[in-house]
Amino acid sequence: MQSRHDSALFAKTRPTLFLAPTIVGAVIAVAIPIFVLGWLSLVRWDMISPMQWRGLANFGQVLSDGGFIRSLVNSSYLSILATTLQLALGTVGGYFLWTRDNRFVSASYLLPWFAAPIAMGVIWKWLLSPESGLLRNLLGQRLDVLTNPSLAPITIAAVSAWLGFGYTALFIATGLRSMPQDILEAAKLDGANARQVFWSVQLPQVRALVLFLLVSTSLQTMGMFDVIYVLTGGGPLGATDTAAMHIVNSALYQFDVGGSSAMAIVFTALEAAVLLAQILVYRLLTRRFLV
């Protein structure tokens, strides 16, 4: 017969046992690649010749690389554009989904998000190609949205927002549905119209949800690669050469594995800093600490 002490011990260790597969998976999928990346950032290697120890020299080279610094600026700019567009479109779409609860509409929202980004990039390339795109043939004039350095980042951000707005809309609609109805009825009794109810009552109630979407969307768009690779390849004139594009080009086309690994670590540190700043803003706005 199991003693009371043994039962208490088992009760304390049982959560750890249940979490063990997740912990092992996290170590394999995250910790080991990070360790390998850290090691590669300290050597010079072209994937053919023997490795040569460089220490921190790769980081000094990366931080003095004007092209990489520009790619960080491009990543930040694209992330701000894409995140702003996605949150705006997603909020409007979520409100429409809340007012008209329809399964077909919900499914249509999520189709772009479920689809492979590479496939969606190919479709948008076919639509927006300046020479042979569908829109070019329909309008009868050349479209330079992918070849103009000023318009290309906006186009990439718009495509990214289109891909992810259904994800945002679904969260917003769920948050609106979870609100107590008596709050909305009280606002309507006070004479507030639909627009006033949304901006003054509903949106503040889902503030924490919006901040979560801001964090997750901005981190995702900062690391954008697949859509950019298909639509512009980092051009024109480096206008969409983001950090992810720069790292991949350095590793696979210039065969600078050590330098690209150092770039990846610097870029990850930048994303971590952005995440920390957003968490601090969240704590200041909500006046409560995350646990």
C-alpha positions in Angstrom: 0.0 0.0 0.0 1.3 3.4 -1.0 2.2 5.7 2.0 1.0 9.2 2.4 4.5 10.4 2.0 4.9 8.6 -1.3 1.6 10.0 -2.6 2.7 13.6 -1.7 6.1 13.0 -3.4 4.4 11.7 -6.6 2.0 14.6 -6.6 4.9 17.0 -6.5 6.9 15.3 -9.3 3.9 14.5 -11.6 3.8 18.0 -13.3 7.5 17.7 -14.0 7.0 14.2 -15.6 4.2 15.6 -17.8 6.4 18.5 -18.9 9.4 16.3 -19.6 8.5 15.6 -23.3 8.0 19.3 -23.9 11.3 20.2 -22.2 13.2 17.6 -24.2 11.6 18.9 -27.4 12.5 22.5 -26.6 16.1 21.5 -25.9 16.4 19.6 -29.2 14.6 22.3 -31.2 16.0 25.4 -29.6 18.9 25.0 -27.2 21.0 22.8 -29.5 20.7 25.0 -32.6 21.5 28.1 -30.5 24.6 26.4 -29.2 25.7 25.4 -32.7 25.0 28.9 -34.0 27.0 30.4 -31.1 30.0 28.1 -32.0 29.8 28.9 -35.7 29.8 32.6 -35.0 33.3 32.3 -33.5 34.9 30.6 -36.5 35.6 31.2 -40.2 34.1 28.6 -42.4 33.0 28.4 -46.1 31.4 24.9 -45.7 34.4 23.5 -47.7 37.7 24.5 -46.1 38.6 23.6 -42.5 37.2 25.8 -39.8 39.5 28.6 -38.5 39.0 30.2 -35.0 38.2 33.9 -35.1 36.8 34.6 -31.7 34.7 37.8 -31.6 36.2 39.1 -34.8 33.0 38.1 -36.7 30.9 40.3 -34.5 33.2 43.2 -35.1 33.0 42.7 -38.8 29.2 42.4 -38.7 28.7 45.5 -36.6 30.8 47.5 -39.1 29.0 46.1 -42.1 26.9 48.9 -43.6 24.9 46.5 -45.6 23.8 44.5 -42.5 23.0 47.7 -40.6 20.8 48.8 -43.5 19.1 45.4 -43.5 18.3 45.9 -39.8 16.7 49.3 -40.6 14.8 47.7 -43.5 13.5 44.9 -41.2 12.3 47.5 -38.6 10.6 49.6 -41.2 8.9 46.7 -42.8 7.8 45.4 -39.4 6.3 48.7 -38.4 4.4 49.0 -41.7 3.2 45.3 -41.8 2.2 45.3 -38.1 0.3 48.5 -38.4 -1.6 47.4 -41.5 -2.3 43.9 -40.1 -3.6 45.3 -36.7 -5.8 47.9 -38.5 -7.2 45.4 -41.0 -7.6 42.7 -38.4 -9.4 45.0 -36.0 -11.9 46.0 -38.7 -12.3 42.4 -39.8 -12.7 41.2 -36.2 -15.5 43.7 -35.6 -17.2 42.7 -38.8 -16.9 39.0 -37.8 -18.3 39.8 -34.3 -21.3 41.6 -35.8 -21.9 38.9 -38.5 -21.0 35.5 -37.0 -20.7 33.4 -40.1 -18.6 30.3 -40.5 -18.0 30.9 -44.2 -16.6 34.4 -43.5 -14.4 33.0 -40.7 -13.0 30.4 -43.0 -12.3 32.9 -45.8 -10.5 35.1 -43.2 -8.2 32.3 -42.3 -7.5 30.9 -45.8 -4.5 33.2 -46.4 -3.0 32.5 -43.0 -3.3 28.7 -43.5 -1.8 28.8 -46.9 2.0 28.4 -47.5 3.6 31.9 -47.7 5.7 30.8 -50.6 2.6 29.8 -52.6 0.9 33.1 -51.7 4.0 34.9 -52.7 4.0 33.2 -56.1 0.4 34.2 -56.6 1.0 37.8 -55.7 4.1 37.8 -58.0 1.9 36.7 -60.8 -0.6 39.5 -60.0 1.9 42.3 -59.6 4.7 41.5 -62.0 5.5 44.7 -63.9 6.0 43.0 -67.2 3.5 40.1 -67.4 1.4 40.4 -64.3 -2.4 40.0 -64.4 -3.1 43.5 -63.1 -0.7 44.9 -65.7 -2.6 43.2 -68.5 -6.0 44.2 -67.1 -5.0 47.9 -66.6 -3.0 48.1 -69.7 -0.1 49.9 -68.1 3.1 48.9 -66.3 2.9 48.5 -62.5 6.2 49.3 -60.6 5.1 48.4 -57.1 7.7 45.7 -56.9 10.5 47.6 -58.8 10.2 51.0 -57.2 12.4 51.3 -54.1 9.8 53.5 -52.4 6.8 51.3 -53.2 8.3 47.9 -52.8 8.5 47.9 -49.0 4.9 49.1 -48.8 3.8 46.3 -51.2 5.6 43.7 -49.1 4.0 45.0 -45.9 0.5 45.0 -47.6 0.9 41.4 -48.7 2.2 40.4 -45.3 -0.8 42.1 -43.6 -3.2 40.3 -46.0 -1.6 37.0 -45.1 -2.0 37.5 -41.3 -5.1 39.8 -40.9 -7.4 36.7 -40.5 -5.3 35.6 -37.5 -5.7 39.0 -35.9 -9.4 39.3 -36.8 -10.2 36.0 -35.2 -8.5 37.0 -31.9 -10.3 40.4 -31.9 -13.7 38.8 -32.6 -13.1 36.3 -29.8 -12.2 39.1 -27.4 -15.3 41.1 -28.4 -17.5 38.0 -27.9 -16.1 37.4 -24.4 -17.1 40.9 -23.1 -20.0 41.1 -20.7 -23.1 42.2 -22.6 -24.3 44.4 -19.7 -21.4 46.8 -20.3 -22.5 47.3 -24.0 -26.1 47.7 -23.0 -25.2 50.3 -20.4 -23.3 52.3 -23.0 -26.2 52.2 -25.4 -28.6 53.3 -22.7 -26.3 56.3 -22.2 -26.8 57.3 -25.8 -23.6 56.0 -27.4 -23.8 55.0 -31.0 -22.0 51.9 -32.5 -18.8 53.8 -33.3 -18.6 55.3 -29.8 -19.3 51.9 -28.2 -16.5 50.4 -30.2 -13.8 53.0 -29.6 -14.7 54.0 -26.0 -15.9 50.7 -24.6 -15.0 47.6 -26.6 -11.5 48.5 -27.7 -10.2 49.4 -24.3 -11.6 46.2 -22.9 -9.5 44.1 -25.4 -6.4 46.3 -24.8 -4.3 43.4 -23.4 -5.3 41.3 -26.4 -4.2 44.0 -28.8 -0.9 44.3 -27.0 -0.3 40.6 -27.3 -1.1 40.8 -31.1 1.3 43.7 -31.4 4.1 41.7 -29.8 3.5 38.5 -31.8 2.9 40.3 -35.1 5.9 42.6 -34.9 8.3 39.7 -34.0 6.9 37.6 -36.9 7.2 40.5 -39.5 10.7 41.4 -38.4 11.9 38.0 -39.4 10.0 38.0 -42.7 11.8 36.1 -45.5 9.7 33.8 -47.7 7.4 36.5 -49.2 10.3 38.9 -49.8 12.3 36.2 -51.4 9.6 35.4 -53.9 8.4 39.0 -54.6 11.6 41.1 -54.7 14.5 38.9 -53.7 15.7 41.8 -51.5 15.5 44.4 -54.2 15.1 46.9 -55.8 18.4 48.5 -54.9 18.3 46.8 -51.5 15.0 48.4 -50.4 13.6 45.1 -49.1 16.9 43.5 -48.1 15.9 42.6 -44.6 18.1 41.0 -42.0 16.8 37.6 -42.7 17.5 38.0 -46.5 20.9 39.4 -45.7 21.8 36.5 -43.4 20.7 33.9 -45.9 22.5 35.5 -48.8 25.7 35.8 -46.7 25.5 32.1 -45.8 24.4 30.4 -49.0 25.7 32.7 -51.7 28.9 34.3 -50.1 29.6 31.1 -48.1 30.4 33.1 -45.0 28.9 30.8 -42.4 30.7 32.4 -39.4 29.7 35.9 -40.4 26.1 35.0 -41.1 25.9 33.2 -37.7 27.1 36.3 -36.0 24.5 38.3 -37.9 21.8 35.9 -36.8 22.9 36.3 -33.1 22.9 40.1 -33.4 19.5 40.1 -35.1 18.1 37.7 -32.4 19.4 40.0 -29.7 17.7 43.0 -31.4 14.4 41.0 -31.5 14.8 40.2 -27.8 15.3 43.9 -27.1 12.2 44.8 -29.0 10.2 42.1 -27.1 11.5 43.4 -23.8 10.6 47.0 -24.7 7.1 45.9 -25.6 6.7 44.0 -22.3 7.8 47.0 -20.4 5.3 49.1 -22.3 2.6 46.5 -21.5 3.4 46.7 -17.8 3.3 50.5 -17.8 0.0 50.6 -19.7 -1.7 47.9 -17.6 0.0 48.7 -14.3 0.5 45.1 -13.4 3.5 42.7 -13.5 3.8 39.6 -15.7 4.3 36.5 -13.7 
